[in-house]
């Protein structure tokens, strides 16, 4: 097998569409914007998955609905701006300190 080549048949169009839908719910614009956070390879960042990879990723992204021990993610129905994405990626402590610096009162949930 050549370097960075898929090890199986390509994912179906339906699988790719479902993956893209789930990634958009997570706040990503496309496969490329999800590449770093989702730890995709360059090939996957270009939207090329094997059937097995697509099945595993779909199960992972849908997994918190079926696994009661998994932390729940808020359902993001709209696209997030770059500022919103940046704010969500900040550690809680950093965000709290910045809000306090701006005069907000912050308490732990």
C-alpha positions in Angstrom: 0.0 0.0 0.0 1.3 3.4 -0.9 2.0 6.1 1.7 -1.1 7.8 3.1 -3.5 5.8 0.9 -6.8 4.5 2.2 -6.9 0.8 3.3 -10.3 0.0 2.1 -13.2 0.9 -0.3 -14.2 4.6 -0.3 -17.0 5.9 1.8 -20.4 6.3 0.1 -21.8 9.7 -0.8 -24.4 9.2 1.9 -21.8 8.6 4.6 -19.8 11.7 3.5 -22.9 13.9 3.6 -23.8 12.5 7.1 -20.3 13.2 8.3 -20.3 16.7 7.0 -23.7 17.3 8.6 -22.4 16.1 12.0 -19.3 18.2 11.7 -21.3 21.3 11.0 -23.4 20.6 14.1 -20.1 20.6 16.0 -19.3 24.1 14.6 -17.0 23.2 11.7 -17.4 24.6 8.2 -16.1 21.6 6.3 -13.6 18.7 6.6 -10.6 21.0 6.3 -11.7 23.3 9.2 -12.3 20.2 11.3 -8.9 18.6 10.5 -6.9 19.9 13.5 -9.6 19.5 16.2 -10.8 16.1 14.9 -7.2 14.9 14.2 -7.9 14.1 10.6 -5.1 13.1 8.2 -4.5 15.3 5.2 -6.5 12.8 3.1 -9.4 13.0 5.5 -9.2 16.8 5.6 -9.9 16.7 1.9 -13.1 14.7 2.6 -11.8 11.3 1.6 -12.6 8.5 4.0 -12.9 4.7 3.8 -16.2 3.1 4.6 -14.8 1.8 7.9 -13.4 5.2 8.9 -16.7 6.9 8.0 -18.7 4.4 10.0 -16.4 4.8 13.0 -16.5 8.6 12.9 -20.3 8.7 12.5 -20.7 6.4 15.5 -18.3 8.6 17.5 -20.0 11.8 16.6 -23.5 10.3 17.3 -22.2 8.4 20.3 -23.1 10.8 23.1 -26.8 10.3 22.2 -26.5 6.6 23.0 -23.9 6.6 25.7 -25.3 7.9 29.0 -21.8 8.2 30.5 -20.5 10.5 27.7 -20.4 14.2 28.3 -23.3 15.9 26.6 -22.5 18.5 23.9 -24.8 21.3 23.2 -26.6 21.0 19.9 -25.2 23.8 17.7 -27.8 24.5 15.1 -26.1 27.6 13.6 -22.7 28.1 12.3 -20.2 29.6 14.7 -18.1 32.6 13.9 -14.4 32.5 14.3 -14.6 34.5 17.5 -17.2 32.1 19.0 -15.0 29.1 18.0 -12.0 30.8 19.6 -13.9 31.5 22.8 -15.1 27.9 23.0 -11.5 26.6 22.7 -10.3 28.7 25.7 -9.8 26.9 29.0 -12.5 27.8 31.5 -10.0 29.5 33.9 -8.7 31.8 31.1 -12.2 32.8 30.1 -13.2 33.5 33.7 -10.2 35.7 34.3 -10.9 37.7 31.1 -14.5 38.2 32.1 -13.5 39.3 35.6 -11.0 41.7 34.0 -13.9 43.2 32.1 -16.0 43.7 35.2 -18.2 40.6 35.1 -18.9 38.5 38.2 -18.0 34.9 37.5 -18.8 31.8 39.6 -18.2 28.2 39.1 -21.3 26.1 38.1 
